[in-house]
Amino acid sequence: MKLNQQTLEGNWNEIRGKLHERWGQLTQDDLQKAKGNVDQLVGLIQRKTGEARERVEQYLTELTSNGAGGVSKVAEAVRGYASGAADSVRGYASTATESMEEARARAAEMVRGGFVQTERMIQQRPVESLAVGFGAGLITGVIIGLVLRSR
């Protein structure tokens, strides 16, 4: 496979990291200046490292041919991970929905139980219930009156 500009540009971030690993004397600024330009990049590496042009081109060719396959492998892995994560999220959402439904049903049952118990109490002791209701209303009215007067 011949080294070409398009492949170099398409995988530039990955290639830049590999170049820096192999030839540590290349700075990020050096690599940024040569971004995507094959001739400039090869010349830069030759000047900084003293490496032969053929060896530099061979290494870049290996990087770009492996890089394209590596990028597609990474993309596949990301898609697989995203799919698995989506399945996990769906599972958690389903579990949360079931838990919320159970909690709602328990709360509704408790309210119904409280209503039935209150109704039974009123039927058994109507006078006391009326007195309690009147007293609670009177106290609530006094408190509201005091709050409004203080404003």
N, C-alpha and C positions, 0 to 999 in steps of 0.2 A: 504494500500500500504506500503510495506516495504522499508525502506530507503536503497538505494544502491549507490555504488561508482560512477557508470556511470551517473546517474541522477544528483548527486551532482556536478560532474565535468562539465556536460553539461550546467548547469545553475549557475555556480560558481559566476559570476560577480553579478548577481541579488541577489543570496543568501547571498553573502558577505555583500552587502549593508543592507539587512534586519537584518542580525545578528548584525551588528554594530548599527543599529537603536534600536534593542531590548536590547542589552547588550553593552552599551557605553564604558564599561571598556575594551572591546576587541579592540586592536589596529589593524591597517591595516597590520602591520608587523606580529602580532600573526596569523591573518587569512591567510596571505600569506604562512606562514610556514606550516599550516595545510591544504593547498589547496587541496581539493578533497579527502582527506583521512578521512573517516568517524570516525574511532576510535580516531585518533589524534584530530579531531575537537571536538568531544564530550568530550574527556578528557580535552582539553584546556578550553572549556566553563565551565566545572565543576570546574576546578581549579580557574579560574578567577572570577566566579560568585557564586559558592557554590550551583548552581542549581542541582537538582536530575537528574541522568542519563536518567531516563524514560521520564521526562519532556523535556529534551534537545532533545532526539531522536524523541519524539512526535512532537515537534516544527519543527525540520528539515524535518520530513516526510510531515507535512502540507506544508512547504515551497516548497519542491520538487514536491509534487503533484499539488499544485497551480501554481508553477513556470512553469511547462511544459505547462499547459493551458494558462498561462499568456504570455509565449513566443510566442505561436501560435497566440494568440489574437493580440499581438503587431505586429507580422509578417503580419497578415491579414490587420491590420490598415495601416501599411507601404505600402503594395501592393495597397490598395485602394487609399491612398494619392498619390503614384507615378503615378497611372493610371489617377487620376484627374489632377495632375500636367502636365502629358504628354498631356492630352486633352487641357488644358489651353495653353500650349506652342504651340500646333498645331494651336489653334485659333488665338493666337497672331501672329504667323508666317504667317498665311493666311491673316490676316488684314494688316500686314506689306507688304506682297507681293502685295496686291491690292493697297495700298497707293503708293508703289514704281512704279507700273505700271501706275497709274494715273499721277504721277509726270513726268515720262518719256514721256507720251503722251503729257502733257502740254508743256514740253521743246521742243519736236519735232515740235509741232504746232508753237511755238514761233520762232524757227529757220526757219521753212518754211515761216512764215509771214515776217520775216526779209529779207529773200532771195527775196521774191516777191516784197517787198517794194524797195529793192536795185535795182532790175532789172527794175522796173518802173522808178525809178529816173534816171538810166543810159539811158533809152530810151527817157525820156523827156529832159534831159540835157546832151548829150553826151560829149560836149567840156568841160564843167565844171567838169564832172566826170573824164575825162581823166586827167585834170589838178590836181584835188585832188589826184588821184592815183599816178601821177608822183611826186607831192610834198611829199606825205607820204613816197614813196619809197626813195626819195632823203634824207629826214630827217632820216629815218631808217638807210640808208647806212652811213651817216655821224656819227651817234651815234655808230654804230658797229665799224667803223674805229677808232674812238677815244678810244673806250674801248680796242680794240686790240693793239693800239699803246701804251697805258699806261701800258701794261703788259710787 
